[in-house]
Amino acid sequence: MKTIAAILLTLSVPVLAQTPAPAPPPVAKPAASPSLKAQLAKSPLSGIIIPEVVFDKATVDDAITALTNLVDTQTKGGVKLQWIDKAFDRKKWSPTVTITAKGFSAGKLMTEILDQAGLEARLEEHAIVLSPKTRVVERRVIPAEKTEAPKLDGGSTHRDQFRDPLKRK
């Protein structure tokens, strides 16, 4: 029994004596890119000039993709537009866009694309949210005038007038 205990003790000593391996150095996280709202605060779309653009019956998806690429090119990667589609599929949205322009600002170009496509945009923290335009109807309550209600003419008092036409005589 003593020999077994001695063997086990001899075998366990090297295991206990080992030092743990050093922890790997922390991986540097890439710098988080600023939000779209912050990017547009630094360089708004109205200040980004697009030299020339020609859309001839382009789909909404193609026009928005082209606008995104043009803004990325003009700002040298400084503004990365991101889009979220609400309540519609951009690829199936039927209106087309036809624009020929030189020296338009990106903001004006985006407005023109959205107007022709029947869309509206809202800037959120990390993306531009697109949705179909909604029509707001003004609702007003008009107080009733204090007049007598008009009297209705009861018409003929004969019961034959309202007889069931399917009943036999």
Buried (B, 14 or more C-beta within 10 A) or exposed (E): EEEEEEEEEEEEEEEEEEEEEEEEEEEEEEEEEBBBEEBBEEBEBEEBEBEEBEBEEBBBBBBBBBBBEBBBEBBEEEBEBEBEBEEBEBEEBEEBBEBEBEEBBBBBBBBBBBEBBEBBBEEEEBBBBBBBEEEEEEEEEEEEEEEEEEEEEEEEEEEEEEEEEEEEE
